[in-house]
Amino acid sequence: MSVALVVVTLFIIGAIAIVLARFLPKHESVERTERTAPQPEPPPMPQSVVEPAWGEREKAEFSQLPEAARCDLLFSIEERHDDRSAALLAYALTDPSEVVATAAAHALVARGDRRAVEEYLAICDDERKRSMARTLRALFPDLVIAEPPAEPNAAAIPEPAREGSVAARPRGAKATLVLDLAHLRLHDELHTIERADSGGMLRHLIAVRRLLPERAVGATPALDAALRDAREAMNAPIARLVMTLNRPRPVVSGKDIEDGAGRLALRSLLDALLATPGEAQMPVATGEMRLLAGTVDLDELDRARARLENDAIGSALPWVINVQLLPTVLLVRGEELDILSQYRARAAESLAVLCELPVAEFHRVIATHSDRVLDTLLDNALAALTKLDAEV
């Protein structure tokens, strides 16, 4: 009996082993399959199809930017055809600065949205409408904008005598422009000019920009504001030009020396200057005074203003105008020292020749060509200013 019991026990154990060997792998495979089976992808999160509205916060941020930065932003979105860009451009039409408003109008017309510009000009004040219409017609000759009727007391004035033309003032009229060195970080300005020596004429563009006047003798607040705006509008292209000079072989493009905001600011400055009766009386030097002052020929500026209407962005003509605006006489310690007259005359002559070149050739020449006489005249002027800075 014991042998039979052992045999039966062994048979049962073998049967169990066979069953386990047959079924366990199958169960493990099922479990592994169940564990590794890919889970269904969760449904995608719903995406908003409407961007947040361009509202009060964006308006406040835009309004806090400097004028030149506002213009740069508007020109940068000129080719973007989305609702937010359109809203920003429409808002910028109402900017307190006419330069910014004109930049917005330019961008809107360039992207084909003339209706927004026409609707704004229909409701803005007559003075701004006349000024913006004149500028936009120069940029877009086919643009039709109805100007407001002339004021009653202007009806008897011949057309050429308006807007500061030669006929509106005596021939040979001059204005006196001033740069106050006491309020200028002269050491930093001189250091920037000195570092910009690349072997070409680019240093002279930077020097001209750094020494531009900031106010006019006997000027209206509007003219002084236009002078400051023109100086500020050149900050962005000059910053790009300084970066260009850090390259081993500078290659200049139009945006490195001028942009749309700078052109609009220069046009507005000339309009304000030509519409203001000239005041050619030089300031009287006193012991505490530290000024650069100089007279400018309004007839020359009027002729240059007419040529500027159709001149390409980045050309030589704006720099001819900037040179003509340079103050020439250093007023300090009760003395009058003529340190920039020869430089201004030579720079205007050199740049006037370059006006005859195609724009791309002008860029190549100023990056590679040196005028040793002009370099020496600038070095002499900078030496006088450096001496003044060292004595303060």
C-alpha positions in Angstrom: 0.0 0.0 0.0 2.8 2.4 0.8 4.4 1.8 -2.6 1.0 2.4 -4.4 0.5 5.6 -2.3 4.0 6.9 -3.3 3.3 6.2 -7.0 -0.1 8.0 -6.8 1.6 10.9 -5.1 4.3 11.2 -7.7 1.7 11.0 -10.4 -0.3 13.8 -8.9 2.8 16.0 -8.5 3.9 15.4 -12.1 0.4 16.2 -13.4 0.5 19.5 -11.4 3.9 20.3 -12.8 2.7 19.7 -16.4 -0.3 21.9 -15.8 1.8 24.7 -14.3 4.3 24.4 -17.1 1.6 24.7 -19.7 -0.5 27.5 -18.2 1.8 29.8 -16.2 3.8 31.3 -19.2 0.5 32.1 -20.9 -0.7 33.9 -17.8 2.5 35.9 -17.5 2.4 36.8 -21.2 -1.1 38.0 -20.8 -0.2 40.1 -17.8 2.9 41.5 -19.5 0.7 42.3 -22.5 -1.8 44.0 -20.3 0.9 46.0 -18.6 2.7 47.2 -21.8 -0.2 47.8 -24.0 -0.2 51.5 -25.2 -2.6 53.7 -23.4 -5.0 55.8 -25.6 -3.7 59.3 -26.2 -5.5 61.9 -24.1 -7.5 64.4 -26.1 -5.6 67.6 -27.0 -6.1 70.6 -24.8 -8.4 73.0 -26.5 -6.5 76.0 -27.9 -7.8 79.5 -27.9 -8.4 80.8 -31.4 -8.7 84.4 -30.2 -5.6 86.2 -28.9 -6.1 88.5 -25.9 -7.3 91.9 -27.0 -4.8 94.7 -27.6 -6.0 96.8 -24.7 -5.1 99.4 -22.1 -1.9 97.7 -20.8 -0.5 97.5 -24.3 -1.4 101.1 -25.0 0.4 102.2 -21.8 3.5 100.2 -22.6 3.6 101.6 -26.2 3.1 105.2 -25.0 6.0 104.9 -22.5 8.5 104.1 -25.3 10.7 106.9 -26.7 9.5 108.4 -29.9 12.2 106.7 -32.0 11.4 103.3 -30.4 7.7 103.8 -31.2 8.5 104.5 -34.8 10.9 101.5 -35.0 8.2 99.3 -33.7 5.6 100.6 -36.2 8.0 100.1 -39.1 8.8 96.6 -37.9 5.2 95.4 -38.0 4.5 97.0 -41.4 4.3 93.7 -43.2 2.4 91.8 -40.5 -1.3 91.5 -41.4 -2.8 90.4 -38.2 -5.5 92.0 -36.0 -3.1 93.0 -33.2 -0.7 94.8 -35.6 -3.6 96.6 -37.2 -4.9 97.7 -33.8 -1.5 99.0 -32.8 -1.1 101.0 -36.0 -4.6 102.4 -35.7 -3.9 103.5 -32.1 -0.5 105.0 -33.1 -2.3 107.3 -35.6 -3.6 109.3 -32.5 -0.1 109.5 -30.9 0.7 113.0 -29.6 3.9 113.0 -31.8 3.1 113.8 -35.4 6.3 111.9 -36.4 4.9 108.7 -34.8 1.4 109.3 -36.2 2.9 109.7 -39.7 5.0 106.6 -39.3 1.8 104.7 -38.4 0.0 106.2 -41.5 3.0 105.2 -43.7 2.8 101.6 -42.4 -0.9 101.4 -42.9 -0.8 102.7 -46.5 2.1 100.4 -47.3 0.2 97.4 -46.2 -2.9 98.4 -48.2 -5.1 99.8 -45.4 -5.6 103.3 -46.7 -9.1 103.5 -45.4 -7.9 103.7 -41.7 -5.7 106.6 -42.6 -8.4 108.4 -44.5 -10.8 108.0 -41.6 -8.3 109.3 -39.1 -7.4 112.3 -41.3 -11.1 113.1 -41.7 -11.4 113.7 -37.9 -8.0 115.0 -36.8 -7.3 118.8 -36.5 -6.7 120.7 -39.7 -3.0 121.6 -38.9 -2.0 118.0 -38.4 -4.1 116.9 -41.4 -2.2 119.4 -43.7 1.2 118.3 -42.4 0.6 114.6 -42.6 -1.1 114.8 -46.0 1.9 116.7 -47.4 4.3 114.0 -46.1 2.2 111.1 -47.2 1.7 112.5 -50.7 5.5 112.8 -51.0 5.9 109.1 -49.9 2.9 107.8 -51.9 2.3 110.1 -55.0 -0.8 108.2 -55.9 -2.4 108.8 -52.5 -5.4 111.1 -52.7 -6.1 113.1 -49.5 -8.4 116.1 -49.5 -6.8 118.9 -47.4 -9.0 121.1 -45.2 -10.0 124.5 -46.6 -7.5 127.3 -46.1 -8.0 129.6 -43.2 -9.6 132.9 -44.2 -6.5 135.0 -43.4 -4.4 132.7 -45.6 -6.4 133.1 -48.7 -4.5 136.1 -49.9 -1.1 134.5 -49.4 0.4 133.1 -52.6 0.9 129.3 -52.5 4.8 129.5 -52.6 4.8 131.7 -49.5 3.4 129.1 -47.2 5.1 126.5 -45.0 8.3 128.5 -44.5 9.3 128.7 -48.2 11.9 131.2 -49.5 9.1 133.7 -50.5 7.8 133.7 -46.9 11.0 135.2 -45.4 13.7 137.5 -46.7 16.4 135.9 -48.8 19.6 135.1 -46.9 17.7 134.6 -43.6 19.6 132.6 -41.0 18.8 130.9 -37.7 21.1 130.2 -34.8 21.2 126.7 -33.4 22.8 125.7 -30.1 24.2 122.6 -28.3 24.6 123.1 -24.5 27.8 121.2 -23.5 27.0 121.8 -19.9 24.1 119.3 -20.1 25.9 116.9 -22.4 28.0 114.0 -21.2 30.9 115.4 -23.2 33.5 112.8 -22.2 31.2 109.9 -23.3 30.3 111.6 -26.6 34.0 112.2 -27.4 34.9 108.7 -26.4 32.3 107.3 -28.8 33.6 109.4 -31.7 37.2 108.4 -31.0 36.4 104.7 -30.9 34.6 104.9 -34.3 37.8 105.3 -36.4 37.4 102.5 -38.9 39.6 104.0 -41.7 36.6 105.3 -43.7 34.2 108.2 -43.3 31.8 106.5 -40.8 33.4 108.2 -37.9 32.2 111.5 -39.3 28.6 110.4 -39.4 28.8 109.6 -35.7 30.6 112.9 -34.9 27.9 114.9 -36.8 25.1 113.1 -35.0 26.8 113.6 -31.6 27.2 117.3 -32.2 23.8 118.2 -33.6 22.1 121.2 -32.0 19.3 120.7 -29.5 17.7 124.2 -29.5 17.4 127.4 -31.5 17.9 131.0 -30.4 14.4 132.7 -30.1 12.7 129.4 -31.1 9.2 128.3 -30.4 8.7 125.3 -28.2 7.7 123.3 -31.3 11.0 124.0 -33.0 13.0 123.0 -29.9 11.0 119.8 -29.6 11.6 119.0 -33.3 15.4 119.5 -32.8 15.4 117.2 -29.8 13.3 114.6 -31.6 15.7 114.6 -34.6 18.6 114.0 -32.3 16.8 111.2 -30.5 15.5 109.6 -33.7 19.1 109.0 -34.8 20.0 106.9 -31.8 18.9 103.6 -33.3 20.7 103.8 -36.6 23.8 105.2 -34.9 23.8 102.3 -32.5 23.7 99.9 -35.4 26.5 101.8 -37.1 28.7 101.5 -34.0 28.1 97.8 -34.0 29.0 97.7 -37.7 32.4 99.4 -36.9 33.2 96.5 -34.6 33.4 94.1 -37.5 36.7 93.4 -39.2 35.5 94.6 -42.5 32.5 97.0 -42.1 29.8 96.6 -44.6 27.2 99.4 -44.4 23.6 99.2 -45.4 20.9 101.8 -45.4 19.5 100.9 -42.0 22.9 101.4 -40.4 22.8 105.1 -41.1 19.1 106.0 -41.4 15.7 104.6 -40.9 12.1 105.6 -41.5 11.8 107.3 -38.1 14.9 109.3 -38.6 13.7 110.5 -42.0 10.4 111.6 -40.7 12.0 113.4 -37.7 14.4 115.2 -40.1 11.5 116.3 -42.4 9.5 117.5 -39.4 12.6 119.4 -38.1 13.1 121.2 -41.4 9.4 122.1 -41.7 9.5 123.6 -38.2 12.8 125.4 -38.8 11.7 126.8 -42.2 8.3 127.9 -40.8 10.0 129.9 -38.0 11.3 133.4 -38.6 15.1 133.2 -38.6 17.0 134.5 -35.5 20.7 134.9 -36.4 21.8 136.7 -33.2 24.6 134.6 -31.5 24.5 134.2 -27.8 26.9 136.4 -25.8 29.7 134.3 -24.2 29.9 134.5 -20.4 32.3 133.0 -17.9 29.9 130.2 -17.1 28.7 129.4 -20.6 29.8 126.2 -22.4 27.9 126.2 -25.7 28.4 125.2 -29.3 26.5 127.7 -31.4 26.3 128.5 -35.1 24.1 130.0 -37.8 22.4 128.0 -40.5 21.4 129.3 -44.0 17.6 128.7 -44.3 17.7 129.1 -48.1 20.1 126.2 -48.4 18.0 124.1 -46.0 14.8 124.9 -48.0 16.5 123.7 -51.2 17.6 120.5 -49.5 14.2 120.0 -48.0 12.7 120.0 -51.5 15.2 117.4 -52.7 14.6 115.2 -49.6 11.0 114.5 -50.7 12.0 111.8 -53.2 15.4 110.8 -51.8 16.0 107.2 -50.8 16.3 106.2 -47.2 20.0 105.7 -46.3 21.3 108.2 -48.9 23.9 110.9 -48.5 21.5 113.9 -48.6 20.2 113.7 -45.0 23.8 113.8 -43.9 24.5 116.9 -46.0 21.5 118.5 -44.1 22.8 117.3 -40.7 26.2 118.8 -41.5 24.6 122.1 -42.4 22.9 122.1 -39.0 26.2 121.7 -37.1 27.1 124.5 -34.6 30.6 125.9 -35.3 31.6 128.3 -32.5 32.6 127.2 -29.0 31.5 129.8 -26.4 33.4 129.3 -23.1 35.0 131.5 -20.4 33.8 134.6 -22.2 35.6 133.6 -25.4 34.3 132.6 -28.9 36.5 129.9 -30.5 35.7 128.9 -34.1 36.4 125.2 -34.0 34.0 123.7 -36.5 33.5 126.1 -39.4 36.1 124.6 -41.7 35.0 121.1 -40.7 31.4 121.9 -41.5 32.2 123.4 -44.9 34.5 120.5 -45.9 32.1 117.8 -44.7 29.2 119.4 -46.6 31.3 119.6 -49.8 32.5 116.0 -49.5 29.0 114.6 -48.8 27.4 116.7 -51.6 29.7 115.0 -54.1 28.6 111.6 -52.7 24.9 112.6 -53.2 25.5 112.0 -56.9 26.3 108.3 -56.3 23.8 105.4 -56.2 23.0 104.6 -52.6 24.8 101.3 -52.5 28.0 103.0 -53.9 27.6 105.7 -51.3 27.6 103.1 -48.6 30.7 101.4 -50.0 32.6 104.7 -50.3 32.0 105.9 -46.7 33.0 102.5 -45.4 36.3 102.4 -47.3 37.3 105.9 -48.4 39.2 108.3 -46.2 39.4 112.1 -46.5 42.6 113.0 -44.7 41.8 116.7 -44.7 38.4 116.1 -43.1 40.0 113.7 -40.6 42.5 116.4 -39.5 39.8 119.1 -39.2 37.7 116.8 -37.0 40.7 115.8 -34.9 41.4 119.5 -34.2 37.9 120.2 -33.2 37.8 117.1 -30.9 41.1 118.2 -29.3 39.6 121.5 -28.4 36.5 119.8 -26.9 38.7 117.3 -25.0 40.7 120.2 -23.5 37.5 121.8 -22.4 36.3 118.6 -20.8 39.6 118.1 -19.0 39.3 121.6 -17.5 35.8 121.0 -16.0 
